[in-house]
Amino acid sequence: MCGITGAIWTNPESSVGQDTLRRMTDVLRHRGPDERGTYISDFKLRSPYDSMPGVALGHRRLSIIDIAGGVQPMSNEDQTVWLVFNGEIYNHRALRSRLEGAGHRFKSHSDTEVIIHLYEDEGVRCFEHLNGMFALAIWDARNRRLVLGRDRLGQKPLVYCQQADSLLFASELKSLLQLPEVSRDIDPAALDEYLTYQYVPHPKTIFKGIRKLPPAHYAMYQDGKLNVEPYWTPDGRQVKSLSEKETVVQIRELLTSSVERRMQSDVPLGAFLSGGMDSSIIVALMCQLSPGSIKTFSIGFPTPEYDESSYARKVAEHLGTDHYEFQVTPKGTEILPQLVWHFDEPMADSSAIPTWYLSQWAREQVKVALTGDGGDELFAGYQRYQAVQLASRCDNLPASLRRVFTSRLWQHLPAPTHQKSRLRLLKRFLEALKQDPVRRYLNWIEIFHESQRVSLYADDWIRRLRTSDPIHFLEQAWSRASGPDDVSCAAFADLITYLPCDLMTKVDIASMAHSLECRQPFLDHHLVELALQVPVSFKLRQQRGKHILWNSFRDLLPRVVGTRSKMGFGVPLGHWFRHELRDMVQDLLTDQTAQARGLFHPQSVQQFIKEHLEGTFDHGYRLWSLLVLELWMRRWCGSDAMFPRC
């Protein structure tokens, strides 16, 4: 696992020199503390009508496979193809055998060199053959083009900035911001989407001039033009005609193979274990495949309703793992300035805090950790999918009955303050029944509702948002599913939006901050393609998700794993903001520095704080989003910065 950066330019005045490249590379040192490598080929004017672009490639290495031979940037034999690569290719051995059979000769045992020779044979079609997680850049001197690529599910990040005569790219925004000519103008629509989803959706970033390469896409820069294309499109429209028993067999085979591939490592390896179904299955398979004891790591909270550590302990005892357990207290927020620096743009998933600490502590024992990410999206594990199914059934009721459910009677129910109370969830459910399925789903997952954002924004800021609507991001994903039921559509939308933009971003940044590589066996694309074709009746049964996943692995785990309620990997924000962090949120969100930005109505911010502290409403997630945004502004835009420019 590594950090990559670089540039290509068609005008010598846009060149990136050695000193600049070194800054761009070294700011990513946390991603690759073991080694630094750079390559520069200057712009060459070969005739009045012909020129060779200038290219700069930078790499920071975290050595996992072929520690001695995997140095980057790496080239082919005649140095006409150069590569910088972040990630792991799990089928590199099979690809190597095929390439050797075709006459290629290898100088290392690394997966990096496999990509180079595969590109020589296949060009941009090489991405279709890669099973792994990756972000990469290929300089093809013969064709005078730079090719960028990103893995299918967005496990590894890649951002780029196209300017008049150049293209810059990097694993993280902070690398591009080493160049003073890269604009820090804020994108108003991106910020509005952040307050909706708690992250900035691809292809946007928080900055107007910088973009994210979407998952399963490649970008080609040639002759001063940039073309971005998909190379894989997950199909959410078909249902597989297998029996439930046959499907169980296939799931077991594919996930076992995926875990086995992801256990390839020349360095110590372990796993995150929450005690939930997904991570427990991964650890159980690791124990089956490994002759030695597996190291497992879990996190807990002093607030019982957020603490899963007892379940993790039971699973660890059942499987006989070498288990390590840690606890996060409100003092854990002391690392917020570090989180803001590492995440580059506002990202308000509060579970980044336990993920950060879990990665930090795990790195003391291992260099690679497997995780259970992806199981909820593939097998309908989120509790909100039960609401989607129930709402869909209500849509099919006679009109007279629907009017009863959608009447204003729900408004007279008491307003509980707890974010996850049953009565509050019922009110949200009934309120959304009048809406179409996509708008209804957004209503359930968004942080600030549209009316709340309108009341929050200053008048000038609202005028800048007249042409944008955050729902478009979700609508596009939902339309790509077009499945036979709303649950399948919602889960598919989460797979291509929430998973890469939130979960994978959180895990990548928090783990790589500590030079820890995380691998997600559920995201093997063969398993993903199977899961997308499994009917929802196999996944969601008797108002419980992941039915077929549990049936596939129940013999390996204690019964409590399949019967316990899902908790999620959350942080007790509501409690913290009313007690230990009360002064912090008031001071940071209401002082002169925050108000001077002119982004929000001060009285609206005060109202959110007042309602939360008085217990009339739980605004924990909303206050956290505002707090992260304010800290981000102070770190990346200066304490006196005004919107929209940093």
C-alpha positions in Angstrom: 0.0 0.0 0.0 1.4 3.3 -1.0 0.9 7.0 -2.0 1.2 8.1 -5.6 1.4 11.5 -7.2 2.6 13.2 -10.4 1.8 15.2 -13.5 1.9 15.4 -17.3 2.4 18.7 -19.2 2.4 19.8 -22.8 4.0 23.2 -22.2 7.4 23.6 -20.6 6.0 26.5 -18.6 3.8 24.1 -16.7 6.6 21.7 -15.8 6.9 20.1 -12.4 10.5 20.1 -11.1 12.3 17.8 -8.8 11.8 20.0 -5.7 8.0 20.3 -6.3 7.7 16.6 -7.0 9.5 15.8 -3.8 7.1 18.0 -1.8 4.1 16.4 -3.5 5.5 13.0 -2.7 6.7 13.5 0.8 3.4 15.0 2.1 2.1 11.4 1.5 4.8 9.8 3.6 2.2 8.4 6.1 0.9 6.2 3.2 4.3 4.8 2.5 7.0 5.3 5.2 9.4 2.6 3.8 10.7 4.3 0.6 10.4 7.2 -1.7 10.8 7.0 -5.5 10.5 9.6 -8.3 10.8 9.8 -12.1 10.9 12.9 -14.3 11.0 13.1 -18.1 11.2 16.7 -19.3 9.2 18.2 -22.1 10.9 17.7 -25.4 10.3 19.7 -28.6 11.4 17.3 -31.3 10.3 19.5 -34.3 8.1 22.5 -34.9 5.2 20.1 -35.2 6.1 17.3 -32.7 6.8 17.3 -29.0 7.0 14.8 -26.2 5.0 15.7 -23.0 6.8 16.2 -19.8 6.0 13.7 -17.0 6.7 13.5 -13.3 5.8 10.4 -11.1 6.2 10.2 -7.4 5.7 7.3 -5.0 5.8 6.6 -1.3 6.0 2.8 -0.5 4.6 0.7 2.2 6.3 -2.7 1.6 3.9 -5.6 1.7 4.7 -8.0 -1.2 8.2 -8.5 -2.7 9.8 -6.2 -0.1 13.2 -6.1 -1.9 12.0 -6.0 -5.5 8.9 -3.8 -5.6 10.5 -0.4 -5.8 8.6 2.3 -7.7 8.3 4.1 -10.1 8.8 0.9 -12.1 9.3 0.5 -15.9 9.3 -2.2 -18.5 12.5 -3.3 -20.1 13.0 -0.5 -22.6 11.5 2.2 -20.2 8.7 3.1 -22.5 6.1 2.2 -19.9 6.3 3.6 -16.3 4.0 2.9 -13.4 3.2 4.2 -9.9 0.7 2.1 -8.1 -1.2 2.1 -4.8 -2.9 -1.1 -3.7 -2.8 -4.9 -4.1 -3.5 -7.2 -7.1 -4.7 -10.4 -5.6 -4.6 -12.5 -8.8 -1.1 -11.3 -9.8 0.3 -14.8 -9.6 -2.2 -16.2 -12.1 -1.7 -13.1 -14.4 2.1 -13.6 -14.1 1.9 -17.2 -15.3 -0.2 -16.1 -18.3 2.2 -13.3 -19.2 5.3 -15.5 -18.9 3.6 -17.9 -21.2 3.2 -15.0 -23.7 6.9 -14.3 -23.6 7.2 -11.6 -20.9 10.3 -11.7 -18.6 10.1 -10.5 -15.0 12.8 -8.9 -12.9 10.8 -8.9 -9.6 8.0 -10.9 -7.8 5.8 -7.8 -7.3 2.3 -7.3 -8.5 3.4 -3.9 -9.8 5.4 -5.4 -12.6 2.5 -7.7 -13.6 0.4 -4.5 -14.3 3.1 -3.1 -16.5 3.3 -6.2 -18.8 -0.5 -6.6 -18.7 -0.8 -3.0 -20.0 1.7 -3.7 -22.7 -0.5 -6.6 -24.0 -4.0 -5.2 -23.3 -3.7 -1.4 -23.1 -6.5 0.1 -21.0 -8.4 -3.2 -21.1 -5.8 -4.3 -18.5 -8.1 -3.0 -15.8 -10.8 -5.6 -16.7 -8.4 -8.4 -15.7 -7.3 -7.0 -12.3 -8.8 -8.5 -9.1 -7.8 -6.1 -6.3 -7.8 -2.7 -4.9 -5.8 0.0 -6.6 -5.2 3.5 -7.8 -2.5 3.8 -10.4 -0.9 6.0 -13.1 0.8 4.6 -16.3 3.0 6.8 -18.4 3.0 5.3 -21.9 5.8 7.0 -23.8 5.1 5.3 -27.1 1.6 6.7 -27.3 2.5 9.9 -25.4 -0.3 9.4 -22.9 -0.9 9.2 -19.2 -3.5 6.6 -18.0 -5.1 6.8 -14.5 -7.1 3.9 -13.1 -9.1 3.1 -9.9 -10.5 -0.2 -8.6 -14.0 -1.3 -9.0 -15.4 -0.4 -5.6 -13.4 2.7 -4.8 -11.2 1.1 -2.1 -8.2 3.3 -3.1 -8.5 7.0 -3.7 -7.4 9.0 -6.7 -7.9 12.8 -7.3 -6.8 14.9 -10.3 -6.7 18.5 -11.5 -6.8 19.4 -15.1 -5.2 22.8 -16.0 -4.6 24.6 -19.3 -1.5 22.6 -20.3 -1.3 19.9 -17.7 -2.9 17.2 -15.6 -2.0 16.6 -11.9 -2.9 13.6 -9.9 -2.4 12.2 -6.4 -3.7 9.8 -3.8 -4.8 12.7 -1.6 -5.7 16.4 -2.1 -2.9 17.7 0.1 -0.4 16.5 -2.5 -2.0 18.7 -5.2 -2.2 21.6 -2.9 1.6 21.7 -2.7 1.4 23.6 -6.0 0.4 27.3 -5.5 -1.4 27.4 -8.9 -4.0 24.8 -7.8 -7.1 26.7 -6.8 -8.7 26.3 -3.4 -12.0 27.8 -4.5 -14.9 26.0 -2.6 -17.5 24.3 -4.7 -20.9 25.4 -3.2 -22.7 22.3 -4.6 -20.1 20.0 -3.1 -20.5 21.7 0.3 -24.3 21.3 0.1 -23.9 17.6 -0.7 -21.5 17.2 2.2 -24.2 18.6 4.7 -26.6 16.2 3.1 -24.6 12.9 2.9 -21.8 13.7 5.4 -19.3 13.3 2.6 -18.5 14.9 -0.8 -19.7 12.5 -3.5 -17.6 11.7 -6.5 -16.6 13.0 -9.0 -16.7 16.3 -7.0 -14.2 17.3 -4.3 -14.7 20.2 -2.0 -12.6 22.3 -4.4 -14.0 23.4 -7.7 -10.9 22.6 -9.8 -10.1 19.1 -8.4 -12.0 15.9 -9.2 -12.2 12.4 -7.9 -11.7 9.6 -10.4 -14.9 7.5 -9.9 -14.6 3.8 -9.0 -14.3 1.4 -11.9 -13.1 4.2 -14.2 -9.9 5.0 -16.0 -8.8 8.4 -17.3 -6.6 9.0 -20.4 -4.7 12.2 -20.9 -3.4 12.5 -24.5 -2.7 15.5 -26.7 -3.8 17.8 -24.0 -7.3 16.2 -23.8 -8.7 14.2 -20.9 -11.2 11.3 -21.4 -12.8 9.5 -18.5 -14.5 6.1 -19.1 -15.9 3.2 -17.1 -14.3 -0.3 -17.5 -16.7 -2.2 -15.3 -20.4 -1.6 -14.6 -22.0 -3.7 -11.8 -25.3 -5.1 -12.9 -28.2 -4.5 -10.5 -30.9 -5.5 -12.8 -30.8 -9.4 -12.9 -31.9 -12.1 -10.5 -30.0 -15.3 -10.5 -32.1 -18.5 -11.1 -30.4 -20.6 -8.4 -32.0 -22.2 -5.4 -31.3 -20.9 -1.9 -29.2 -24.0 -1.2 -27.1 -23.6 -4.4 -26.6 -19.9 -3.6 -25.3 -20.8 -0.1 -22.7 -23.0 -1.7 -21.5 -20.3 -4.1 -21.3 -17.6 -1.5 -19.2 -19.9 0.7 -16.9 -20.8 -2.1 -16.4 -17.3 -3.4 -15.9 -15.6 0.0 -13.5 -18.3 1.2 -11.4 -17.9 -2.0 -11.5 -14.1 -1.5 -10.2 -14.3 2.1 -7.5 -16.7 1.0 -6.3 -14.3 -1.7 -6.3 -11.4 0.7 -4.2 -13.3 3.2 -1.2 -13.2 0.8 1.4 -11.1 2.6 5.1 -11.0 3.3 4.4 -9.1 6.6 2.3 -9.8 9.7 -1.4 -9.9 9.2 -4.6 -9.6 11.4 -8.2 -8.6 11.3 -10.7 -6.1 12.7 -13.3 -7.9 14.7 -16.5 -6.0 15.9 -18.5 -9.1 16.9 -21.0 -8.4 14.1 -21.7 -11.0 11.4 -19.5 -9.7 8.6 -16.2 -9.3 10.5 -16.8 -12.5 12.4 -17.3 -14.5 9.2 -14.0 -13.1 7.8 -12.1 -14.0 11.0 -13.6 -17.5 11.0 -12.5 -18.1 7.5 -9.0 -16.7 8.3 -8.8 -19.2 11.2 -9.7 -22.1 8.9 -7.1 -21.0 6.3 -4.2 -20.2 8.7 -2.2 -22.8 10.6 -1.4 -20.2 13.4 -3.5 -18.0 15.6 -5.0 -14.9 14.0 -4.5 -11.6 15.7 -7.9 -9.7 16.1 -8.6 -6.1 17.2 -11.8 -4.6 18.5 -12.9 -1.2 19.9 -15.3 -0.4 22.7 -17.1 2.6 24.4 -18.0 3.3 28.0 -21.6 4.0 26.7 -23.2 0.5 26.7 -25.6 1.0 23.7 -22.6 1.7 21.4 -20.2 -1.0 22.9 -19.9 -4.2 20.9 -16.7 -5.4 22.6 -18.4 -8.1 24.6 -19.6 -9.7 21.3 -16.2 -9.5 19.8 -14.8 -11.1 22.9 -17.2 -14.1 22.5 -16.3 -14.6 18.9 -12.6 -14.4 19.6 -12.9 -16.9 22.4 -15.0 -19.2 20.2 -12.4 -19.1 17.3 -9.3 -19.0 19.6 -7.8 -15.8 18.2 -5.1 -13.7 19.7 -7.5 -10.9 20.7 -6.7 -7.2 21.5 -9.4 -4.9 22.9 -9.3 -1.1 23.3 -11.7 1.6 24.5 -12.5 5.1 23.1 -13.7 7.9 25.5 -14.7 11.5 24.7 -11.1 12.4 25.0 -10.7 10.6 21.7 -11.9 13.7 19.9 -8.5 15.2 20.8 -7.3 13.7 17.5 -9.8 15.7 15.5 -7.1 18.1 14.2 -5.2 15.1 12.9 -8.3 13.7 11.3 -9.0 17.0 9.5 -5.5 17.1 8.2 -5.6 13.5 6.9 -9.0 13.7 5.3 -8.3 16.8 3.3 -11.9 17.6 2.7 -14.9 17.7 5.2 -15.9 14.1 6.1 -18.4 13.7 9.0 -18.6 10.0 9.5 -17.9 10.0 13.3 -16.9 6.3 13.1 -13.6 7.7 11.7 -12.6 8.2 15.3 -12.8 4.5 16.4 -11.4 3.5 13.0 -8.5 5.8 13.6 -7.7 4.4 17.0 -8.3 0.8 15.9 -5.8 1.3 13.0 -3.3 2.9 15.3 -3.4 0.1 17.8 -3.5 -2.7 15.3 -0.4 -1.2 13.5 1.6 -1.9 16.6 1.1 -5.7 15.9 0.5 -6.1 12.2 1.0 -4.3 8.9 -2.1 -5.7 7.1 -5.7 -6.1 8.5 -8.8 -7.7 6.9 -12.2 -6.1 7.5 -15.8 -7.0 7.1 -16.8 -3.9 5.0 -19.3 -4.5 2.2 -21.4 -7.2 3.8 -24.3 -4.9 4.6 -24.6 -3.5 1.1 -24.4 -6.9 -0.6 -26.7 -8.8 1.7 -29.2 -6.2 2.9 -27.8 -5.8 6.4 -28.7 -2.2 7.2 -31.9 -1.8 9.3 -33.1 1.0 6.9 -33.6 -1.7 4.3 -36.4 -3.1 6.5 -38.0 0.3 6.4 -37.6 0.4 2.6 -39.4 -2.9 2.3 -42.2 -1.9 4.6 -42.7 1.4 2.8 -42.8 -0.5 -0.5 -45.6 -2.7 0.8 -47.5 0.4 2.0 -47.2 1.8 -1.5 -49.3 -1.2 -2.7 -52.1 -0.7 -0.2 -55.5 0.5 -1.3 -55.7 4.3 -1.4 -58.0 4.5 1.6 -55.5 2.7 3.8 -52.6 4.7 2.5 -54.4 8.0 3.4 -54.5 6.7 7.0 -50.8 6.1 7.1 -49.9 9.4 5.4 -52.3 11.6 7.4 -51.0 14.3 9.7 -51.7 12.2 12.8 -48.1 11.3 13.1 -47.3 15.0 13.9 -49.1 14.7 17.2 -46.8 11.9 18.4 -44.3 13.0 21.1 -40.9 14.0 19.8 -38.3 11.8 21.5 -34.8 13.1 21.6 -32.9 9.9 21.1 -31.6 9.5 17.5 -32.5 5.8 17.3 -35.6 5.6 19.5 -38.4 3.5 18.0 -40.9 6.3 18.2 -38.7 8.8 16.4 -38.0 6.2 13.7 -41.7 5.6 13.3 -42.3 9.3 12.9 -39.6 9.6 10.2 -41.1 6.5 8.5 -44.7 7.9 8.4 -43.5 11.3 7.4 -41.7 9.9 4.3 -44.5 7.6 3.0 -45.9 10.3 0.7 -42.7 10.6 -1.2 -41.4 8.6 -4.1 -38.9 5.8 -3.2 -35.7 7.8 -4.0 -36.8 10.9 -2.1 -38.0 8.8 0.7 -34.7 7.0 1.0 -32.8 10.3 1.0 -35.1 11.5 3.8 -33.9 8.6 5.9 -30.2 8.8 5.2 -29.5 12.5 4.9 -27.9 14.5 7.8 -29.6 17.8 7.2 -33.0 17.8 5.5 -33.5 20.3 2.7 -35.6 22.6 4.9 -32.9 22.5 7.6 -30.2 23.4 5.2 -32.3 26.3 3.8 -32.8 27.7 7.3 -29.1 27.2 8.1 -27.6 28.9 5.0 -27.1 32.7 4.7 -29.1 34.3 2.0 -26.2 34.8 -0.3 -25.2 31.2 -0.1 -28.7 30.0 -1.0 -28.5 32.0 -4.2 -25.4 30.1 -5.2 -27.2 26.8 -4.9 -30.2 27.5 -7.2 -29.1 25.1 -9.9 -28.0 22.1 -7.7 -29.9 19.5 -5.8 -28.0 16.8 -3.8 -30.6 14.2 -4.6 -29.3 13.9 -8.2 -26.3 11.8 -6.9 -28.7 9.3 -5.3 -31.1 9.3 -8.2 -28.4 8.4 -10.7 -27.3 5.5 -8.6 -30.8 4.3 -8.0 -31.7 4.5 -11.7 -28.7 2.2 -12.5 -30.3 -0.5 -10.4 -33.8 -0.6 -11.8 -34.2 -3.9 -9.9 -37.4 -5.7 -9.2 -37.8 -4.2 -5.7 -36.9 -1.1 -3.8 -34.6 -2.9 -1.3 -32.4 -4.1 -4.1 -32.3 -0.6 -5.6 -31.4 1.0 -2.2 -28.7 -1.6 -1.5 -27.3 -1.2 -5.0 -27.3 2.6 -4.6 -25.4 2.3 -1.3 -22.9 0.0 -3.0 -21.9 2.6 -5.5 -22.3 5.7 -3.4 -22.1 5.3 0.4 -19.6 2.5 0.3 -16.9 4.2 -1.8 -17.5 7.8 -0.8 -17.9 7.2 2.9 -16.9 3.8 4.2 -13.9 3.1 1.9 -12.7 6.7 2.3 -12.9 6.5 6.0 -11.1 3.1 6.2 -8.4 4.1 3.7 -7.6 7.5 5.3 -7.7 6.4 8.9 -5.7 3.2 8.3 -3.1 4.8 6.0 -2.6 7.6 8.5 -0.9 4.8 10.5 0.7 3.0 7.5 -1.7 0.1 8.0 -3.2 -1.7 4.9 -6.8 -2.8 5.2 -8.3 -5.4 2.8 -12.0 -6.1 2.3 -12.8 -9.7 1.2 -16.5 -8.9 0.6 -15.5 -6.6 -2.2 -14.0 -9.2 -4.5 -15.9 -8.4 -7.7 -16.8 -12.0 -8.3 -18.7 -12.1 -5.0 -20.2 -8.7 -5.7 -21.5 -9.8 -9.0 -23.1 -12.9 -7.5 -24.6 -11.0 -4.5 -26.3 -8.5 -6.9 -28.1 -11.3 -8.5 -29.4 -12.9 -5.3 -33.1 -12.2 -4.8 -34.0 -10.0 -1.9 -36.2 -12.8 -0.4 -32.9 -14.7 0.3 -31.3 -11.7 2.0 -34.1 -10.1 4.0 -36.5 -12.4 5.8 -38.7 -11.9 8.9 -37.4 -8.3 9.1 -33.8 -9.4 9.5 -31.1 -8.8 6.9 -28.3 -11.1 5.8 -30.4 -14.2 6.1 -28.5 -16.2 3.4 -25.1 -14.9 4.5 -25.7 -16.3 8.0 -27.0 -19.6 6.6 -23.7 -19.8 4.6 -21.5 -19.6 7.6 -23.5 -20.4 10.7 -21.6 -23.6 11.4 -18.4 -21.6 12.0 -19.7 -19.1 14.6 -21.5 -18.9 18.0 -25.3 -18.6 17.6 -25.4 -15.1 19.2 -23.7 -13.6 16.1 -26.8 -14.5 14.0 -29.4 -13.5 16.6 -28.1 -10.2 18.1 -29.4 -6.8 16.9 -27.2 -4.8 14.6 -25.4 -1.9 16.4 -23.3 -0.3 13.7 -19.9 1.3 14.3 -21.1 4.6 15.7 -19.9 7.1 18.3 -22.2 8.4 21.1 -22.2 11.9 19.8 -25.5 13.0 21.3 -24.3 12.1 24.8 -20.9 13.6 24.3 -22.3 17.0 23.0 -24.5 17.3 26.1 -21.8 16.5 28.5 -18.0 16.3 27.9 -18.0 18.2 24.6 -20.6 20.7 25.4 -18.2 23.7 25.7 -16.2 22.6 22.7 -19.1 22.6 20.2 -20.5 26.0 21.5 -17.1 27.7 21.4 -16.1 26.6 17.9 -19.4 27.0 16.2 -20.4 30.4 17.6 -17.2 32.4 17.9 -16.4 35.3 15.6 -14.1 33.3 13.4 -17.0 30.9 12.5 -19.5 33.7 12.1 -17.2 35.9 9.9 -17.3 33.3 7.1 -20.9 34.4 6.2 -21.9 30.9 5.4 -24.6 30.2 8.0 -27.1 32.3 9.9 -25.6 32.5 13.4 -29.1 32.3 15.0 -29.8 29.0 13.1 -26.5 27.4 14.4 -27.4 28.6 17.9 -30.9 27.0 17.5 -29.5 23.6 16.6 -27.1 23.8 19.6 -29.9 25.0 22.0 -32.3 22.2 20.9 -29.7 19.6 21.4 -28.5 20.8 24.8 -32.0 21.2 26.1 -32.9 17.7 24.9 -35.8 18.7 22.7 -34.1 17.1 19.7 -31.0 15.0 19.0 -28.8 17.0 16.6 -25.7 15.0 17.4 -24.9 14.1 13.7 -25.7 17.6 12.5 -23.5 19.3 15.1 -20.7 16.9 14.3 -21.0 17.8 10.6 -20.8 21.5 11.4 -17.9 21.0 13.8 -15.9 19.0 11.3 -16.6 21.6 8.6 -15.4 24.5 10.9 -12.2 22.6 11.9 -11.6 21.8 8.2 -11.9 25.5 7.3 -9.5 26.6 10.0 -6.9 24.0 8.9 -7.1 24.3 5.1 -8.5 27.7 4.6 -7.1 29.9 7.4 -9.0 31.3 10.4 -10.0 34.4 8.6 -11.1 32.7 5.3 -14.4 33.8 3.7 -16.5 31.7 1.4 -16.4 30.7 -1.4 -12.6 31.0 -1.7 -10.1 29.5 0.8 
